[in-house]
Amino acid sequence: MATYKGECFCGAVRLEASGEPEAMGYCHCRSCRSWSGGPVNAFTLWKPEAVRVTAGAENIATFQKTELSQRQYCRKCGGHLMTNHPPLGMVDVFSATLPTLKFVPAVHVNYAETVLRIRDGLPKLKDFPKEFGGSGEAVPE
């Protein structure tokens, strides 16, 4: 089983993800854009048991704006690590946090909120897939 190692910006927090992600893609929602500081957020979704903090757990802080997302970052450097999604039973380890994981996106979510049109041929969902409580409705590229 593959293991991917990552860390925060300063290296005080280290984590690893084992196996393969359940899904990879891009989120275009305003919350992810604001949190990431970019026009789109690249996500990798994992089952919680596949993600483990290996060092520096005492340096992890959590910010929770909504019931859906518990965003975690390093209190020393502010580096973003991952977002727990308890209602979905998933953890989003930001793709940049795991530099050796080959990022292979399969979908765009919350594309109705996009500020950066991307023409890559991948499905563009208005919000979330039905299995995650969204409409599952596709929108044009």
Sequence and secondary structure as in RCSB ss.txt:
>XXXX:A:sequence
MATYKGECFCGAVRLEASGEPEAMGYCHCRSCRSWSGGPVNAFTLWKPEAVRVTAGAENIATFQKTELSQRQYCR
KCGGHLMTNHPPLGMVDVFSATLPTLKFVPAVHVNYAETVLRIRDGLPKLKDFPKEFGGSGEAVPE
>XXXX:A:secstr
  EEEEE SSSSSEEEEES  SEEEEE  HHHHHHHTSSSEEEEEE GGGEEEEE GGGEEEE SSSS EEEEET
TT  EEEEEEGGGTEEEE GGG TTS     EEESGGG SS   SS  BBSS  GGGTS   B   
